[in-house]
Amino acid sequence: MDSVERPNWAPDDIDLGRPSIARVYDYWLGGAHNFAVDRAVGDKVLADVPVLKSVILNHRAFLRRAVRFMLSQGIRQFLDLGSGIPTVGNVHEIAQSTDPDARVVYVDVDPVAVAHSRAILTGNELVNVLQTDVRDAKQVLESTEVQSLLDFDRPIGVLMVALLHFVPDSDDPHGIVADYRDAIPSGSFLAISHAGYEEGEWDPAWDDAKTTYNRGVSEMTYRRKQEVQALFDGFELVEPGVARLPLWRPESPDDLDENSAHFLSFGAVGRKP
Ligand SMILES: C[S@@+](CC[C@H](N)C(=O)[O-])C[C@H]1O[C@@H](n2cnc3c(N)ncnc32)[C@H](O)[C@@H]1O
């Protein structure tokens, strides 16, 4: 496998034979930083649930709107947790197009995501990239990358977009969110988008896709609306609260994708009082 495909952007220490969350996601988003194994599992899942492609785009569109909303509230520094492989509309591009002095720290555990982030960010002094597991909030918050760039006396926008469904209940997602919440000052914001569905909505046709992804890439935990809301403990949710992604402050008819409006995802933004 290794001799067949190792593009020059691939870090030496990664296993080209195992799909990763970040690379499969990159493939679904139309990116170029993925391998044959990622595309194979990605295609298999999409064959069972074609609408998933729209759902993924909804997460990216939610990220864009959440960042723009935070910018409108005066936020100028962002901590993007589980930031993924850079693609179109990255947080620093959105933020720095409003304010060239906006600061962003990207954090991801995936070596390809981090290597590509570092490559495109060379020379941008106001953006740092950290490779670590976001479940260890202390390690993230005390890192040089975070401490040298973010000012904890000023509000911070924390982003957990399409991340927490990769954190099982046994790893205490509430506790992880609370660790970040307790570290940021009043007036800070948190954005979460999350895979989930309500009672009676699950379509058995999706079972195969779920099994393929869980076995091939990573176990996912779908959470109900109330469970997503509970992650915002200690925050005041901004309107419209926890919503289907396309219904969270849509900015154009394109955001209101009827196909996927009611499918498998929620998003919300909260403000720390
Ligand atoms: C579905 S992608 C979302 C990427 C990006 N937030 C977006 O919305 O486009 C999830 C990302 O979270 C990262 N991730 C998952 N669990 C993680 C963890 N425990 N620590 C750090 N990153 C994690 C994956 O590597 C992947 O890049």
The ligand as a Tripos MOL2 file, in Angstrom:
@<TRIPOS>MOLECULE
LIG
   27    29     1     0     0
SMALL
NO_CHARGES

@<TRIPOS>ATOM
      1 C1        -15.8560   15.6340   11.0690 C.3       1 LIG1
      2 S1        -14.3470   16.4810   11.2290 S.3       1 LIG1
      3 C2        -14.8590   18.1810   11.4230 C.3       1 LIG1
      4 C3        -13.7910   19.1660   11.0390 C.3       1 LIG1
      5 C4        -14.1560   20.6320   11.2080 C.3       1 LIG1
      6 N1        -14.5190   20.9620   12.5770 N.3       1 LIG1
      7 C5        -15.2820   21.0110   10.2800 C.2       1 LIG1
      8 O1        -16.3740   21.2730   10.7360 O.co2     1 LIG1
      9 O2        -15.0540   21.0330    9.0650 O.co2     1 LIG1
     10 C6        -13.9230   16.0620   12.9090 C.3       1 LIG1
     11 C7        -12.4890   16.4030   13.2550 C.3       1 LIG1
     12 O3        -12.3050   16.1940   14.6590 O.3       1 LIG1
     13 C8        -11.0540   15.5790   14.8600 C.3       1 LIG1
     14 N2        -11.1150   14.8770   16.1370 N.ar      1 LIG1
     15 C9        -11.9530   13.8620   16.4930 C.ar      1 LIG1
     16 N3        -11.7310   13.5090   17.7750 N.ar      1 LIG1
     17 C10       -10.7360   14.3140   18.2140 C.ar      1 LIG1
     18 C11       -10.0580   14.4400   19.4610 C.ar      1 LIG1
     19 N4        -10.3760   13.6650   20.4990 N.pl3     1 LIG1
     20 N5         -9.0820   15.3850   19.5810 N.ar      1 LIG1
     21 C12        -8.7720   16.1860   18.5220 C.ar      1 LIG1
     22 N6         -9.3800   16.1130   17.3320 N.ar      1 LIG1
     23 C13       -10.3570   15.1930   17.1840 C.ar      1 LIG1
     24 C14       -10.8690   14.6620   13.6600 C.3       1 LIG1
     25 O4         -9.5100   14.3610   13.4400 O.3       1 LIG1
     26 C15       -11.4620   15.5070   12.5560 C.3       1 LIG1
     27 O5        -10.4920   16.3080   11.9310 O.3       1 LIG1
@<TRIPOS>BOND
     1     1     2 1
     2     2     3 1
     3     2    10 1
     4     3     4 1
     5     4     5 1
     6     5     6 1
     7     5     7 1
     8     7     8 2
     9     7     9 1
    10    10    11 1
    11    11    12 1
    12    11    26 1
    13    12    13 1
    14    13    14 1
    15    13    24 1
    16    14    15 ar
    17    14    23 ar
    18    15    16 ar
    19    16    17 ar
    20    17    18 ar
    21    17    23 ar
    22    18    19 1
    23    18    20 ar
    24    20    21 ar
    25    21    22 ar
    26    22    23 ar
    27    24    25 1
    28    24    26 1
    29    26    27 1
@<TRIPOS>SUBSTRUCTURE
     1 LIG1         1 GROUP 0 **** ****
